[in-house]
Amino acid sequence: MGGILVVEADPSVCALLVALLDGRPGGVTGRADSTAALALLREGARFDLVLSDDPEVLRAVRESSPGAATVLTAAAGLPEEEADAVLPRPFGIEGFRQTVEKAESLSRARRAALDPRS
């Protein structure tokens, strides 16, 4: 496991979010479409944190990376139960950072529960 996956349909927003997360342990991977992100997960990629505007990606992450934390980055009206946190649009940089920090803490706690040696 490791790193952060950002899945955002708008390539410029995806690039911005990846830049904001640059330097985090494990690195940051960005995908501008859900199909590419789902393919990455099917190929065996594992992440500690996934931010996505697509609930289908978050469901796939729950199956492939049980210790990962998930954040839905979307407008109102999407199924919030698919995510550990929801970052409603529009969101500011500070709100984004706070949500990421909380999700990273959740991911660390889950990984520790799954593997007490970590």
Summary of the structure (lengths in Angstrom):
residues: 118
radius of gyration: 13.0
end to end distance: 11.7
largest distance: 39.8
contacts: 369
relative contact order: 0.17
helix: 47%
strand: 19%
